[in-house]
Amino acid sequence: MNRRHLADFLRARRSRVQPADVGVTAGRRRRTPGLRREEVAQLACISVDYYARLEQARGPQPSRQVLVALARALRLTDSEREHLYQLTGLRVDIPPGPPRDVPAGILHLIDRLDDTPAFVIDAVYNLLAWNSMATALLIDPTVWPVEDRNLIWQLFGGPHADFDDPQVDQFARQCLADLRTAAARYPDDPGVNRLISRLCGTGPAFVRRWNEYPVDPPRPSSTKRIPHPVVGELELDCQTLEISDHDQRLILYTAAPGTPSHEALRLLSVVGIQRL
């Protein structure tokens, strides 16, 4: 049970629920947003002291019945409810950290995709494998130190992120939601905790979003605009395939045949990484 993260999560979700959402009279002297602790306790049919200790990271491990009641009181989504269960240690059938060994079949597949950029990431967005088209479209990850081959790190710690771009901002929120989920799933993994510590040092762009405690944001659009110095701007469909038994994802960039972006990808397969 991760008491500290559980406390943070409960406080964040309590502040989000408005009294009117759950039929509670707001009253005039309400200094903080959302529900009060005693209101959550009443809605969940538990004592105020018990709930307060949970938010203070010193409570006992809640039973499944208590978690169901808290999820209902805080109006959690399915993803948030699953996250709550993970924080309290109900998931035990998982490895201690994100698996990094990519299945051989996946490696063979991306190597054969000579006209489709493809790469594999783990649960915290570490780049594990990529093909030559991904290198030609984006960047050769080998130019980065191994510890920097992480898409979230490059987003917040790299030099090119523009959070005023709605596409970038939406992607950032999804990244952090997935990182929160992975941190709950692998609470004792040194690599996950080290990544979060490094990201917290990148500045307010990360810290503000991280403190919002994202777990279930809207999924970003599958259409990506990617500028390229040789073939120009491409508009590509981003497809994500889950490698569920390894907690990994295969990311593919494609374009409809006959479109300018499809022709640009064909050109890029010829040009390759010569521009580098």
C-alpha positions in Angstrom: 0.0 0.0 0.0 1.4 3.4 -1.1 0.1 5.6 1.7 1.6 8.9 0.5 0.3 8.6 -3.0 -3.1 7.4 -1.8 -3.3 10.5 0.4 -2.4 12.8 -2.5 -4.9 11.1 -4.7 -7.8 11.3 -2.2 -7.1 15.0 -1.5 -6.9 15.8 -5.2 -10.2 14.0 -6.0 -12.0 15.5 -3.0 -11.2 19.0 -4.1 -12.6 18.3 -7.6 -16.1 17.2 -6.4 -18.5 20.0 -6.0 -21.1 19.8 -3.1 -24.0 20.1 -5.6 -22.6 17.1 -7.5 -23.4 14.8 -4.6 -26.4 16.5 -3.2 -24.6 18.4 -0.4 -25.6 21.9 0.6 -22.6 24.1 0.1 -23.4 26.8 2.7 -21.7 30.1 3.0 -18.5 29.4 5.0 -16.6 27.1 2.6 -13.0 28.1 2.3 -11.7 25.3 0.2 -12.9 23.9 -3.1 -14.7 20.6 -3.3 -15.9 18.5 -0.4 -14.9 18.6 3.2 -13.4 15.5 4.8 -16.5 15.0 6.9 -18.7 15.1 3.9 -16.7 12.4 2.1 -16.7 10.3 5.2 -20.5 10.7 5.5 -21.1 9.8 1.9 -18.8 6.7 2.2 -20.4 5.7 5.5 -17.0 5.7 7.4 -15.8 7.7 10.4 -14.3 11.1 9.8 -11.2 10.1 11.8 -10.7 7.0 9.6 -10.9 9.1 6.4 -8.7 11.9 7.9 -6.0 9.3 8.6 -6.1 8.1 5.0 -5.5 11.6 3.8 -2.7 12.1 6.3 -0.9 8.9 5.0 -1.2 7.1 8.3 -4.3 5.1 7.9 -4.7 1.3 7.7 -5.2 -0.6 4.5 -8.8 -0.1 3.4 -11.0 -3.0 2.6 -12.5 -3.5 -0.8 -15.9 -2.4 0.6 -14.4 0.9 1.8 -12.7 1.5 -1.5 -16.0 0.9 -3.4 -17.7 3.4 -1.1 -14.9 6.0 -1.5 -15.0 5.6 -5.3 -18.7 6.2 -5.3 -18.4 9.2 -2.9 -15.7 10.8 -5.0 -17.4 10.0 -8.3 -14.3 8.2 -9.7 -14.2 7.0 -13.3 -13.4 3.4 -14.1 -9.7 4.3 -14.6 -9.5 6.3 -11.4 -11.1 3.4 -9.5 -8.6 1.0 -10.8 -5.8 3.5 -9.8 -7.3 3.6 -6.3 -7.1 -0.2 -6.0 -3.5 -0.2 -7.2 -2.5 2.4 -4.6 -3.9 0.3 -1.9 -2.1 -2.9 -3.0 -5.0 -4.9 -4.3 -3.0 -5.7 -7.5 -0.4 -8.4 -6.8 0.0 -10.2 -10.1 2.5 -7.7 -11.6 6.3 -7.5 -11.9 8.3 -5.2 -9.6 9.1 -2.8 -12.5 8.2 -2.1 -16.1 9.5 -5.0 -18.4 12.2 -3.8 -20.8 12.6 -6.9 -22.9 10.7 -6.4 -26.2 9.3 -9.7 -27.6 11.3 -11.0 -30.5 8.3 -11.0 -32.8 7.7 -7.3 -32.2 11.3 -6.5 -33.1 11.1 -8.5 -36.3 7.8 -6.7 -37.2 9.1 -3.2 -36.8 12.3 -4.1 -38.8 10.1 -5.2 -41.7 8.1 -2.0 -41.8 10.3 -0.2 -44.2 7.8 2.5 -45.0 6.2 3.0 -41.6 7.9 4.7 -38.6 7.5 2.5 -35.6 8.8 2.3 -32.1 8.2 0.6 -28.7 7.8 2.2 -25.4 7.3 0.8 -21.9 4.8 1.9 -19.2 6.7 5.1 -18.4 7.5 6.0 -22.0 11.1 4.7 -22.1 12.1 4.1 -25.8 13.0 0.4 -26.0 13.1 -0.2 -29.8 12.7 1.7 -33.0 13.1 1.2 -36.8 15.0 3.2 -39.3 11.9 5.1 -40.5 11.3 6.3 -36.9 14.8 7.6 -36.9 14.3 9.3 -40.2 11.0 10.9 -39.2 11.9 11.9 -35.6 15.4 11.6 -34.3 18.0 8.9 -33.7 17.6 8.1 -30.0 21.2 6.9 -29.8 22.3 10.6 -29.8 20.8 10.8 -26.3 22.4 9.2 -23.2 20.5 6.0 -22.2 18.8 7.7 -19.2 17.4 10.4 -21.5 15.7 8.0 -24.0 12.3 8.7 -22.5 9.6 10.6 -24.3 8.3 12.3 -21.2 11.8 13.5 -20.2 12.3 14.8 -23.8 8.9 16.6 -23.6 9.6 18.4 -20.4 13.4 18.4 -20.2 14.2 18.8 -23.9 14.6 22.1 -25.7 11.7 22.0 -28.2 8.4 21.5 -26.3 5.7 24.1 -27.0 3.0 23.7 -24.4 1.0 26.5 -26.1 0.3 24.0 -28.9 -2.9 22.2 -28.0 -1.5 19.0 -29.5 1.6 19.1 -27.3 -0.4 20.1 -24.2 -2.9 17.2 -24.7 -0.1 14.7 -25.2 1.7 16.0 -22.1 -1.4 15.4 -20.0 -1.9 11.9 -21.3 1.8 11.1 -20.6 1.5 12.2 -17.0 -1.7 10.2 -16.6 0.1 7.1 -17.8 3.1 7.9 -15.6 0.8 8.2 -12.5 -0.7 4.8 -13.3 2.7 3.3 -13.8 3.9 4.8 -10.5 1.0 3.2 -8.7 1.6 -0.1 -10.5 5.4 -0.2 -9.8 5.7 1.8 -6.5 9.1 0.3 -5.5 10.8 0.5 -8.9 13.9 2.7 -8.7 13.8 3.7 -12.3 10.2 5.0 -12.1 10.9 6.9 -9.0 14.2 8.3 -10.4 12.4 9.5 -13.5 9.7 11.3 -11.5 12.4 13.0 -9.4 14.2 14.2 -12.5 11.0 15.5 -14.0 10.1 17.4 -10.9 13.4 19.3 -11.4 12.6 20.5 -14.9 10.4 23.4 -13.7 6.8 24.5 -13.3 5.5 23.1 -16.7 5.8 19.6 -15.2 5.1 20.3 -11.6 1.8 22.1 -12.2 0.4 19.3 -14.3 1.8 16.6 -12.0 0.1 18.2 -9.0 -3.2 18.2 -10.8 -2.9 14.4 -10.3 -4.0 13.4 -13.8 -5.3 9.8 -14.1 -8.1 9.8 -16.7 -7.7 12.8 -19.1 -9.3 12.8 -22.6 -7.3 10.7 -25.1 -5.2 12.8 -27.4 -6.1 12.9 -31.1 -4.7 10.1 -33.2 -3.8 12.6 -35.9 -0.3 14.2 -35.5 1.3 17.1 -37.3 5.0 16.5 -37.6 7.3 19.0 -39.2 10.3 17.6 -41.1 13.2 19.7 -42.5 13.5 17.7 -45.7 10.0 16.5 -46.7 8.0 19.2 -45.0 5.1 18.9 -42.6 3.3 15.6 -42.4 -0.1 14.8 -41.1 0.0 11.2 -39.9 -2.3 8.8 -38.1 -0.8 7.6 -34.8 -1.8 4.0 -34.0 -1.1 2.5 -30.6 -1.1 -1.2 -30.2 -0.9 -2.7 -26.7 1.7 -5.4 -25.9 -0.3 -6.3 -22.8 1.8 -9.2 -21.5 4.8 -6.9 -21.4 3.1 -3.7 -20.4 4.5 -2.0 -23.5 3.1 -0.2 -26.5 3.9 -0.3 -30.2 3.5 3.1 -31.9 2.9 3.3 -35.6 2.7 6.4 -37.9 0.8 5.9 -41.1 -0.8 8.0 -43.8 -3.7 7.2 -46.2 -2.5 6.2 -49.7 -2.5 9.0 -52.2 -2.2 11.8 -49.7 0.7 14.3 -49.6 1.8 12.8 -46.3 1.9 9.3 -47.8 4.1 10.5 -50.6 6.3 12.3 -48.1 6.7 9.0 -46.1 7.7 7.3 -49.3 10.3 10.0 -50.0 11.5 9.7 -46.5 12.1 6.0 -46.9 14.4 6.8 -49.7 16.2 9.8 -48.1 16.5 7.9 -44.8 18.9 9.4 -42.3 21.2 10.9 -44.9 20.1 14.3 -43.7 21.8 13.7 -40.3 
